[in-house]
Amino acid sequence: MGENGKAGKAKTGKERYIKGAVLGEGTFGVVTKAEDTLTQKVVAIKKIRLGNYREGINFTAIREIKLLQELRHPHVIELVDCFPHKRNLNLVFECCESDLEAVIKDKFIPLGTPEIKSYMAMTLQAVAYCHECWVLHRDLKPNNLLIAPDGALKLADFGLARVFGSPNRKWTHQVFARWYRAPELLLGSKTYGPGVDMWAVGCIFAELMLRKPYLPGNSDIDQLGKIYAALGTPTEETWPGHTTLPDYIEFTAQTAPNLRQLFVTAPTEALDLLQALLAFDPSRRLSARDASRHPYFSSNPPATPYQNLPRPSKIFGDDGDTAGGGGGFGGFGDGDGFDRGARPGKKGVRFEDDAGTTGLMPPPEGGTTERRYDRANNNAGLVASDADGTDDKTMKRRKAGETPAPMSTGHGGHGGLGVSGIGLSGMELNSHDRPALSTVDRAYLRKRKLDLDNAFEAASQDIEEPDDPME
């Protein structure tokens, strides 16, 4: 009877899963596809190495576990299980086969108004749910929006997410990948709310319509320049109080161009929604719930049901590629917001932090061989900034354990359609290709008289005056 009871006991921990192909590799460990013997479903197991941490698990993983255990929504990635094994912590997620970035870049996938409406509706539903649960995501971008096998979109990678709601709560402004970072963050604001997520949603909306990044700045100052060129410079009427923000810098006044010149085939309702999401004043941006009720979604043609959406031709783990896959599961491949066309070198995978802000994550065991690819210009070895503007010099300092400056000064190309980060081999970047500070950035830093090391150290520790590490 004892033997029968033991035989009938449900398996737990590592015994519950049958591991399969590797989906992605990154800073903390490996993402692997597996079969859940309890539910007979395919899952993705994210292994977090703890061997390099003397004080226990990294807080990024703790926050992600804490939030995902509480969030349950059809368009938010599900945390199925969490178990330790040896010196590793394993997070088990529902398995997704691709991400929205791969959809945008796949030339064989039609992205008309019905398909864009469907992806935007699912994104807004997920973000609205998070905001109603008082959670800011703070890292919205196409490769953190995963595509499930049934076509549903899933919001993932909650490593930078925080619970908000306390009045005048201060946070670091070094969040989001630069191309999706709201102007108040670029100007140094440390008090913000759901508007920062909504700005990123607006950038994703524009990227879906253009099939290329909308505001691809290659430094923080250049990012502001791209925003002002696309939307005009803000005034006290359009954005009251913006001149008092900590890092305010005056730009030459520009008038807002007609969006129709760039979005030639977009419906009128789509441009109205885009303008409402990309309002300079955060208090005037549409909330996620109001945006989901915008007339754009009720006008013809109707949204395509997600079950009927076309699937990308490349999926995570294809062709033995492990750098681009599994990014949105958090902390792996391009889920960190870096070079989406990079592949691992002979000695390991590249080391980068999230959104180019902390630089404190340890490199993977065994060292790293750097391989780079300019995703925007389809060009190898001629530029030194990655997909979100992290320059090669800063990246090498991070690998050497040095503390980089808070402002990225990469000078990579931008504006092209680019190529998918899945299944592409990178190229070596020579040391003489590394850029120096531009004259604009140098003058700005001299004017601000920033102590870069101290400023970065404070930002990277995410003190948030004060910040409960369990929040």
BARO-380065 format. One record per residue (C-alpha): residue in one letter; x, y, z. Coordinates in Angstrom, 1 decimal. Example, Ala and Ser with C-alpha at 12.3 -4.5 7.8 and 13.67 -1.06 7.14 Angstrom:
[rec A, [12.3, -4.5, 7.8]]
[rec S, [13.7, -1.1, 7.1]]
END
This chain:
[rec M, [0.0, 0.0, 0.0]]
[rec G, [2.9, 2.3, 0.8]]
[rec E, [4.4, 1.6, -2.6]]
[rec N, [1.1, 2.4, -4.3]]
[rec G, [0.8, 5.6, -2.3]]
[rec K, [4.3, 6.6, -3.3]]
[rec A, [3.7, 5.8, -7.0]]
[rec G, [0.5, 7.9, -7.0]]
[rec K, [2.2, 11.0, -5.5]]
[rec A, [2.3, 13.9, -7.9]]
[rec K, [5.8, 14.9, -9.1]]
[rec T, [7.1, 18.2, -8.0]]
[rec G, [10.1, 20.4, -8.7]]
[rec K, [12.5, 19.2, -11.4]]
[rec E, [10.9, 15.8, -11.6]]
[rec R, [7.7, 17.4, -12.9]]
[rec Y, [9.3, 18.6, -16.2]]
[rec I, [10.9, 16.9, -19.2]]
[rec K, [13.3, 19.4, -20.6]]
[rec G, [13.7, 19.9, -24.4]]
[rec A, [15.4, 22.5, -26.7]]
[rec V, [17.1, 25.6, -25.5]]
[rec L, [15.0, 28.7, -26.3]]
[rec G, [17.4, 31.4, -25.2]]
[rec E, [20.5, 32.3, -23.1]]
[rec G, [21.4, 35.4, -21.2]]
[rec T, [22.9, 37.1, -18.2]]
[rec F, [21.4, 34.9, -15.5]]
[rec G, [21.0, 31.6, -17.2]]
[rec V, [19.1, 29.6, -19.8]]
[rec V, [15.5, 29.5, -21.0]]
[rec T, [14.5, 25.9, -22.0]]
[rec K, [11.4, 24.4, -23.5]]
[rec A, [9.9, 21.6, -21.4]]
[rec E, [6.9, 19.4, -21.1]]
[rec D, [4.8, 19.6, -17.9]]
[rec T, [4.0, 16.0, -16.9]]
[rec L, [1.3, 17.2, -14.6]]
[rec T, [-0.7, 19.1, -17.2]]
[rec Q, [0.9, 17.7, -20.4]]
[rec K, [1.4, 21.3, -21.6]]
[rec V, [4.6, 22.8, -23.1]]
[rec V, [6.2, 25.3, -20.8]]
[rec A, [9.4, 27.5, -20.8]]
[rec I, [11.7, 27.1, -17.8]]
[rec K, [13.9, 30.1, -17.0]]
[rec K, [16.9, 29.1, -14.9]]
[rec I, [18.5, 31.8, -12.8]]
[rec R, [22.0, 31.1, -11.6]]
[rec L, [22.6, 32.1, -8.0]]
[rec G, [26.2, 31.1, -7.7]]
[rec N, [27.6, 34.6, -8.2]]
[rec Y, [25.3, 36.2, -5.5]]
[rec R, [26.7, 36.2, -2.0]]
[rec E, [23.6, 37.8, -0.5]]
[rec G, [21.0, 35.6, -2.2]]
[rec I, [18.7, 35.9, -5.2]]
[rec N, [18.7, 39.1, -7.3]]
[rec F, [15.9, 41.5, -6.5]]
[rec T, [14.8, 41.7, -10.1]]
[rec A, [13.8, 38.0, -10.0]]
[rec I, [12.1, 38.4, -6.6]]
[rec R, [10.0, 41.3, -7.9]]
[rec E, [9.1, 39.4, -11.1]]
[rec I, [8.0, 36.3, -9.1]]
[rec K, [6.0, 38.4, -6.6]]
[rec L, [4.1, 40.3, -9.3]]
[rec L, [3.4, 37.4, -11.6]]
[rec Q, [2.1, 35.3, -8.8]]
[rec E, [-0.6, 37.9, -8.3]]
[rec L, [-1.3, 38.9, -11.9]]
[rec R, [-3.7, 36.6, -13.8]]
[rec H, [-5.0, 37.8, -17.2]]
[rec P, [-5.4, 36.2, -20.6]]
[rec H, [-2.8, 38.6, -22.1]]
[rec V, [-0.2, 38.5, -19.3]]
[rec I, [2.4, 35.8, -19.3]]
[rec E, [1.5, 33.1, -16.7]]
[rec L, [4.0, 32.0, -14.1]]
[rec V, [3.2, 28.3, -13.8]]
[rec D, [5.6, 27.2, -11.1]]
[rec C, [8.8, 28.2, -9.3]]
[rec F, [11.3, 25.7, -7.8]]
[rec P, [14.9, 25.5, -6.7]]
[rec H, [17.4, 23.0, -8.0]]
[rec K, [21.0, 22.9, -6.7]]
[rec R, [22.2, 26.5, -6.8]]
[rec N, [19.6, 27.6, -9.4]]
[rec L, [16.1, 29.0, -9.2]]
[rec N, [13.8, 27.8, -11.9]]
[rec L, [10.8, 29.9, -13.1]]
[rec V, [8.3, 28.0, -15.2]]
[rec F, [6.2, 30.1, -17.7]]
[rec E, [3.7, 29.2, -20.3]]
[rec C, [5.6, 28.7, -23.5]]
[rec C, [5.4, 31.3, -26.3]]
[rec E, [6.8, 30.8, -29.8]]
[rec S, [7.7, 34.3, -30.9]]
[rec D, [7.3, 38.0, -30.1]]
[rec L, [5.8, 41.1, -31.7]]
[rec E, [9.1, 42.3, -33.0]]
[rec A, [9.4, 39.2, -35.1]]
[rec V, [5.9, 39.8, -36.4]]
[rec I, [6.7, 43.4, -37.4]]
[rec K, [9.9, 42.4, -39.2]]
[rec D, [8.5, 39.3, -41.0]]
[rec K, [8.0, 40.5, -44.6]]
[rec F, [5.7, 37.6, -45.3]]
[rec I, [3.2, 38.6, -42.6]]
[rec P, [0.5, 41.1, -43.7]]
[rec L, [0.0, 43.9, -41.1]]
[rec G, [-3.1, 45.7, -42.2]]
[rec T, [-5.5, 47.7, -40.1]]
[rec P, [-7.4, 44.5, -38.9]]
[rec E, [-4.2, 42.8, -37.6]]
[rec I, [-2.8, 46.0, -36.0]]
[rec K, [-6.2, 46.5, -34.2]]
[rec S, [-6.0, 43.0, -32.8]]
[rec Y, [-2.4, 43.4, -31.5]]
[rec M, [-3.1, 46.8, -30.1]]
[rec A, [-6.4, 45.7, -28.4]]
[rec M, [-4.6, 42.8, -26.7]]
[rec T, [-1.7, 45.1, -25.6]]
[rec L, [-4.1, 47.7, -24.1]]
[rec Q, [-6.1, 45.0, -22.3]]
[rec A, [-2.9, 43.7, -20.7]]
[rec V, [-1.6, 47.2, -19.7]]
[rec A, [-5.0, 48.3, -18.5]]
[rec Y, [-5.2, 45.2, -16.2]]
[rec C, [-1.7, 45.9, -14.8]]
[rec H, [-2.6, 49.6, -14.1]]
[rec E, [-5.8, 48.6, -12.5]]
[rec C, [-3.8, 46.3, -10.2]]
[rec W, [-1.5, 49.3, -9.5]]
[rec V, [1.5, 47.9, -11.4]]
[rec L, [3.7, 49.9, -13.8]]
[rec H, [5.5, 47.7, -16.3]]
[rec R, [8.3, 50.2, -17.2]]
[rec D, [9.7, 48.0, -20.0]]
[rec L, [7.1, 47.9, -22.7]]
[rec K, [8.6, 47.2, -26.2]]
[rec P, [7.8, 44.8, -29.0]]
[rec N, [10.0, 41.9, -27.9]]
[rec N, [8.4, 41.9, -24.4]]
[rec L, [5.1, 41.2, -26.1]]
[rec L, [5.2, 37.5, -26.7]]
[rec I, [3.0, 35.5, -29.2]]
[rec A, [1.5, 32.3, -27.8]]
[rec P, [1.0, 29.2, -30.0]]
[rec D, [-2.8, 30.1, -30.3]]
[rec G, [-1.9, 33.6, -31.6]]
[rec A, [-2.7, 35.4, -28.3]]
[rec L, [-0.4, 38.3, -27.3]]
[rec K, [1.2, 38.0, -23.8]]
[rec L, [2.8, 40.8, -21.9]]
[rec A, [6.0, 39.5, -20.3]]
[rec D, [9.3, 40.5, -18.5]]
[rec F, [8.2, 42.2, -15.3]]
[rec G, [11.7, 42.6, -14.0]]
[rec L, [11.5, 46.4, -14.0]]
[rec A, [7.8, 46.6, -12.9]]
[rec R, [6.8, 48.4, -9.7]]
[rec V, [3.7, 48.9, -7.6]]
[rec F, [2.6, 52.5, -7.8]]
[rec G, [0.0, 54.7, -6.1]]
[rec S, [1.9, 56.4, -3.2]]
[rec P, [1.8, 60.2, -3.8]]
[rec N, [5.1, 61.8, -4.7]]
[rec R, [6.9, 58.5, -4.8]]
[rec K, [10.3, 58.8, -6.4]]
[rec W, [11.7, 56.3, -8.8]]
[rec T, [14.7, 56.1, -11.1]]
[rec H, [14.1, 57.7, -14.5]]
[rec Q, [16.5, 55.2, -16.2]]
[rec V, [13.8, 52.7, -17.3]]
[rec F, [12.5, 51.5, -20.6]]
[rec A, [14.6, 50.9, -23.7]]
[rec R, [15.4, 54.3, -25.0]]
[rec W, [13.3, 54.2, -28.2]]
[rec Y, [10.2, 53.7, -26.0]]
[rec R, [11.1, 56.1, -23.2]]
[rec A, [8.7, 58.9, -22.4]]
[rec P, [10.1, 62.5, -22.7]]
[rec E, [9.6, 63.2, -18.9]]
[rec L, [12.0, 60.3, -18.2]]
[rec L, [14.5, 61.7, -20.7]]
[rec L, [14.3, 65.0, -18.9]]
[rec G, [15.0, 63.3, -15.5]]
[rec S, [11.6, 63.2, -13.9]]
[rec K, [11.5, 60.8, -10.9]]
[rec T, [7.8, 61.1, -10.1]]
[rec Y, [5.7, 59.5, -12.8]]
[rec G, [2.7, 57.2, -13.2]]
[rec P, [0.9, 55.1, -15.9]]
[rec G, [1.6, 57.7, -18.5]]
[rec V, [5.1, 56.4, -19.1]]
[rec D, [3.7, 53.0, -20.1]]
[rec M, [1.2, 54.7, -22.4]]
[rec W, [3.9, 56.6, -24.2]]
[rec A, [5.6, 53.2, -24.9]]
[rec V, [2.3, 51.8, -26.2]]
[rec G, [2.0, 54.7, -28.6]]
[rec C, [5.6, 54.0, -29.9]]
[rec I, [4.6, 50.4, -30.4]]
[rec F, [1.5, 51.4, -32.2]]
[rec A, [3.5, 53.6, -34.6]]
[rec E, [6.0, 50.8, -35.1]]
[rec L, [3.2, 48.4, -36.1]]
[rec M, [2.0, 50.9, -38.7]]
[rec L, [5.4, 51.8, -40.0]]
[rec R, [7.0, 48.3, -39.6]]
[rec K, [10.1, 50.0, -38.3]]
[rec P, [10.9, 51.9, -35.1]]
[rec Y, [9.2, 55.3, -34.9]]
[rec L, [11.7, 57.2, -32.7]]
[rec P, [15.1, 55.5, -32.9]]
[rec G, [17.4, 57.8, -31.1]]
[rec N, [21.1, 56.8, -30.6]]
[rec S, [21.7, 58.8, -27.4]]
[rec D, [19.4, 60.4, -24.8]]
[rec I, [19.7, 63.9, -26.4]]
[rec D, [19.2, 62.5, -29.9]]
[rec Q, [16.1, 60.7, -28.6]]
[rec L, [14.6, 64.0, -27.5]]
[rec G, [15.6, 65.5, -30.9]]
[rec K, [13.8, 62.6, -32.6]]
[rec I, [10.7, 63.2, -30.5]]
[rec Y, [10.6, 66.9, -31.1]]
[rec A, [11.2, 66.5, -34.8]]
[rec A, [8.2, 64.0, -35.0]]
[rec L, [5.8, 65.8, -32.7]]
[rec G, [7.1, 69.4, -32.4]]
[rec T, [8.7, 71.0, -29.4]]
[rec P, [6.5, 71.3, -26.3]]
[rec T, [5.3, 74.6, -24.9]]
[rec E, [3.9, 75.6, -21.5]]
[rec E, [0.5, 75.2, -23.0]]
[rec T, [1.0, 71.6, -24.3]]
[rec W, [3.2, 70.5, -21.3]]
[rec P, [3.0, 72.8, -18.3]]
[rec G, [6.1, 72.7, -16.0]]
[rec H, [8.3, 70.7, -18.3]]
[rec T, [11.0, 73.4, -18.1]]
[rec T, [11.4, 72.7, -14.4]]
[rec L, [12.4, 69.1, -14.8]]
[rec P, [15.9, 68.2, -13.6]]
[rec D, [17.5, 67.5, -16.9]]
[rec Y, [15.6, 70.1, -19.0]]
[rec I, [17.6, 71.4, -22.0]]
[rec E, [16.3, 73.9, -24.5]]
[rec F, [15.9, 72.8, -28.1]]
[rec T, [15.2, 75.0, -31.2]]
[rec A, [11.5, 75.4, -31.5]]
[rec Q, [9.9, 73.2, -34.2]]
[rec T, [6.3, 72.9, -35.3]]
[rec A, [4.6, 69.5, -35.3]]
[rec P, [4.5, 68.0, -38.8]]
[rec N, [1.4, 66.5, -40.2]]
[rec L, [1.3, 62.8, -39.2]]
[rec R, [-0.4, 62.0, -42.4]]
[rec Q, [2.8, 62.6, -44.3]]
[rec L, [4.4, 59.7, -42.5]]
[rec F, [1.4, 57.4, -41.9]]
[rec V, [0.0, 57.7, -45.4]]
[rec T, [-2.4, 54.8, -45.3]]
[rec A, [-3.4, 54.9, -41.6]]
[rec P, [-7.1, 55.5, -40.8]]
[rec T, [-8.0, 58.9, -39.4]]
[rec E, [-9.0, 57.3, -36.1]]
[rec A, [-5.6, 55.6, -35.8]]
[rec L, [-3.8, 59.0, -36.1]]
[rec D, [-6.2, 60.5, -33.5]]
[rec L, [-5.4, 57.6, -31.1]]
[rec L, [-1.7, 57.9, -31.8]]
[rec Q, [-1.7, 61.6, -30.9]]
[rec A, [-3.6, 60.9, -27.7]]
[rec L, [-1.1, 58.3, -26.6]]
[rec L, [1.9, 60.5, -27.5]]
[rec A, [0.8, 63.7, -25.8]]
[rec F, [3.7, 65.5, -24.1]]
[rec D, [1.8, 66.1, -20.9]]
[rec P, [1.5, 62.8, -19.1]]
[rec S, [-1.8, 63.8, -17.5]]
[rec R, [-3.3, 64.3, -20.9]]
[rec R, [-2.3, 60.9, -22.3]]
[rec L, [-5.2, 58.4, -22.7]]
[rec S, [-5.3, 55.7, -20.0]]
[rec A, [-5.1, 52.2, -21.2]]
[rec R, [-8.7, 51.5, -20.5]]
[rec D, [-9.9, 54.7, -22.3]]
[rec A, [-7.6, 53.9, -25.2]]
[rec S, [-9.1, 50.4, -25.6]]
[rec R, [-12.5, 52.1, -26.0]]
[rec H, [-11.3, 54.6, -28.7]]
[rec P, [-13.5, 54.8, -31.8]]
[rec Y, [-10.5, 53.3, -33.8]]
[rec F, [-11.4, 49.8, -32.4]]
[rec S, [-15.1, 50.1, -33.3]]
[rec S, [-14.6, 51.4, -36.8]]
[rec N, [-14.4, 49.3, -39.9]]
[rec P, [-12.6, 47.0, -40.7]]
[rec P, [-13.0, 45.0, -37.5]]
[rec A, [-10.0, 43.5, -35.7]]
[rec T, [-8.9, 40.1, -36.7]]
[rec P, [-9.5, 37.4, -34.0]]
[rec Y, [-6.2, 36.5, -32.5]]
[rec Q, [-6.7, 32.8, -33.5]]
[rec N, [-6.7, 33.9, -37.1]]
[rec L, [-3.6, 36.1, -37.0]]
[rec P, [-0.7, 34.9, -39.2]]
[rec R, [2.3, 33.4, -37.4]]
[rec P, [5.9, 34.4, -37.8]]
[rec S, [8.1, 32.2, -40.0]]
[rec K, [10.8, 32.1, -37.3]]
[rec I, [10.1, 30.9, -33.7]]
[rec F, [12.2, 30.8, -30.6]]
[rec G, [14.9, 28.1, -30.8]]
[rec D, [14.8, 27.8, -34.6]]
[rec D, [18.1, 26.8, -36.3]]
[rec G, [19.9, 26.4, -33.0]]
[rec D, [19.7, 30.1, -32.4]]
[rec T, [19.6, 30.8, -28.6]]
[rec A, [20.4, 34.5, -28.4]]
[rec G, [17.2, 36.0, -29.7]]
[rec G, [14.8, 33.5, -28.3]]
[rec G, [13.0, 33.7, -25.0]]
[rec G, [13.8, 37.4, -24.6]]
[rec G, [10.4, 38.4, -23.1]]
[rec F, [10.7, 35.8, -20.4]]
[rec G, [12.9, 38.3, -18.7]]
[rec G, [16.7, 38.8, -18.5]]
[rec F, [17.5, 36.8, -21.6]]
[rec G, [18.6, 37.5, -25.2]]
[rec D, [16.9, 40.7, -26.4]]
[rec G, [14.5, 40.7, -23.6]]
[rec D, [17.0, 42.9, -21.9]]
[rec G, [16.6, 45.5, -24.6]]
[rec F, [19.9, 45.2, -26.3]]
[rec D, [21.3, 44.2, -29.7]]
[rec R, [18.5, 42.2, -31.1]]
[rec G, [20.7, 40.8, -33.9]]
[rec A, [23.5, 39.6, -31.6]]
[rec R, [24.4, 36.0, -31.2]]
[rec P, [26.5, 34.2, -28.6]]
[rec G, [30.3, 34.0, -29.1]]
[rec K, [32.5, 31.0, -28.7]]
[rec K, [33.0, 31.6, -25.0]]
[rec G, [29.5, 32.5, -24.0]]
[rec V, [26.8, 35.0, -24.6]]
[rec R, [27.1, 38.8, -24.5]]
[rec F, [26.6, 40.6, -21.3]]
[rec E, [24.3, 43.6, -21.0]]
[rec D, [21.9, 45.1, -18.5]]
[rec D, [18.2, 46.0, -18.9]]
[rec A, [17.4, 49.2, -20.9]]
[rec G, [21.0, 50.3, -20.7]]
[rec T, [20.7, 51.6, -17.2]]
[rec T, [22.3, 49.5, -14.4]]
[rec G, [25.4, 47.8, -15.7]]
[rec L, [25.6, 45.8, -12.5]]
[rec M, [24.5, 42.4, -13.7]]
[rec P, [27.3, 39.8, -13.7]]
[rec P, [28.5, 38.3, -16.9]]
[rec P, [27.7, 34.6, -17.6]]
[rec E, [30.1, 32.1, -16.3]]
[rec G, [33.0, 31.3, -18.7]]
[rec G, [33.4, 34.8, -20.2]]
[rec T, [32.0, 36.4, -23.3]]
[rec T, [32.9, 36.8, -26.9]]
[rec E, [31.4, 39.9, -28.3]]
[rec R, [29.5, 39.7, -31.6]]
[rec R, [27.5, 42.6, -32.9]]
[rec Y, [25.0, 43.4, -35.6]]
[rec D, [23.4, 46.7, -36.5]]
[rec R, [19.8, 45.7, -36.7]]
[rec A, [18.6, 49.1, -38.1]]
[rec N, [21.0, 49.4, -41.1]]
[rec N, [21.6, 45.7, -41.8]]
[rec N, [25.3, 46.6, -41.5]]
[rec A, [28.1, 44.8, -39.6]]
[rec G, [31.0, 46.3, -37.8]]
[rec L, [30.5, 49.9, -38.8]]
[rec V, [28.5, 51.2, -35.9]]
[rec A, [29.0, 50.8, -32.2]]
[rec S, [25.6, 51.3, -30.7]]
[rec D, [23.1, 48.4, -30.3]]
[rec A, [19.4, 48.3, -30.9]]
[rec D, [18.5, 50.6, -28.1]]
[rec G, [21.6, 52.8, -28.2]]
[rec T, [24.0, 51.2, -25.8]]
[rec D, [27.4, 52.0, -27.2]]
[rec D, [30.2, 49.4, -27.5]]
[rec K, [32.6, 51.3, -25.1]]
[rec T, [30.0, 51.3, -22.4]]
[rec M, [29.3, 47.6, -23.0]]
[rec K, [33.0, 46.7, -22.7]]
[rec R, [33.2, 48.7, -19.4]]
[rec R, [30.3, 46.7, -18.1]]
[rec K, [32.0, 43.4, -18.9]]
[rec A, [35.1, 44.7, -17.2]]
[rec G, [33.2, 45.4, -14.0]]
[rec E, [33.5, 49.2, -14.3]]
[rec T, [30.6, 51.6, -13.6]]
[rec P, [29.4, 53.4, -16.8]]
[rec A, [27.9, 56.8, -17.1]]
[rec P, [24.1, 57.1, -17.0]]
[rec M, [23.9, 58.6, -20.4]]
[rec S, [24.5, 56.3, -23.4]]
[rec T, [26.5, 57.9, -26.2]]
[rec G, [26.2, 55.4, -29.0]]
[rec H, [26.1, 56.6, -32.5]]
[rec G, [24.5, 53.7, -34.4]]
[rec G, [22.5, 54.1, -37.5]]
[rec H, [18.7, 54.1, -37.3]]
[rec G, [15.5, 54.4, -39.2]]
[rec G, [15.8, 51.4, -41.4]]
[rec L, [13.4, 48.5, -41.4]]
[rec G, [16.1, 46.2, -39.9]]
[rec V, [16.2, 42.4, -39.7]]
[rec S, [14.8, 40.0, -37.2]]
[rec G, [17.1, 39.1, -34.3]]
[rec I, [16.0, 35.5, -34.5]]
[rec G, [18.3, 33.3, -36.5]]
[rec L, [20.9, 35.9, -37.5]]
[rec S, [24.6, 35.7, -37.0]]
[rec G, [26.4, 38.8, -35.7]]
[rec M, [29.7, 40.1, -36.9]]
[rec E, [32.8, 41.1, -35.0]]
[rec L, [33.1, 44.8, -34.0]]
[rec N, [36.7, 46.1, -34.2]]
[rec S, [38.0, 48.2, -31.4]]
[rec H, [38.7, 51.2, -33.6]]
[rec D, [34.9, 51.4, -34.4]]
[rec R, [34.1, 52.5, -30.9]]
[rec P, [32.8, 56.1, -30.8]]
[rec A, [33.8, 59.0, -28.6]]
[rec L, [31.3, 61.4, -27.1]]
[rec S, [29.6, 63.6, -29.6]]
[rec T, [30.2, 67.4, -29.3]]
[rec V, [26.5, 67.8, -28.4]]
[rec D, [26.6, 65.3, -25.6]]
[rec R, [30.0, 66.6, -24.4]]
[rec A, [28.7, 70.2, -24.2]]
[rec Y, [25.6, 69.0, -22.4]]
[rec L, [27.5, 67.1, -19.8]]
[rec R, [29.9, 70.0, -19.2]]
[rec K, [26.9, 72.3, -18.8]]
[rec R, [25.2, 70.0, -16.3]]
[rec K, [28.4, 69.3, -14.4]]
[rec L, [27.3, 65.9, -13.6]]
[rec D, [29.3, 63.5, -11.4]]
[rec L, [28.5, 60.6, -13.7]]
[rec D, [29.8, 57.8, -11.5]]
[rec N, [27.8, 58.9, -8.4]]
[rec A, [24.7, 59.7, -10.5]]
[rec F, [24.8, 56.4, -12.1]]
[rec E, [25.5, 54.5, -8.9]]
[rec A, [22.4, 56.1, -7.3]]
[rec A, [20.2, 55.4, -10.4]]
[rec S, [21.4, 51.8, -10.8]]
[rec Q, [20.7, 50.9, -7.2]]
[rec D, [17.2, 52.1, -7.9]]
[rec I, [17.0, 53.6, -4.4]]
[rec E, [13.7, 55.4, -5.1]]
[rec E, [13.8, 57.2, -1.8]]
[rec P, [13.1, 54.8, -0.2]]
[rec D, [12.3, 51.6, -2.1]]
[rec D, [11.2, 48.5, -0.4]]
[rec P, [13.1, 45.7, -2.1]]
[rec M, [10.1, 43.4, -1.9]]
[rec E, [7.9, 45.8, -3.8]]
END
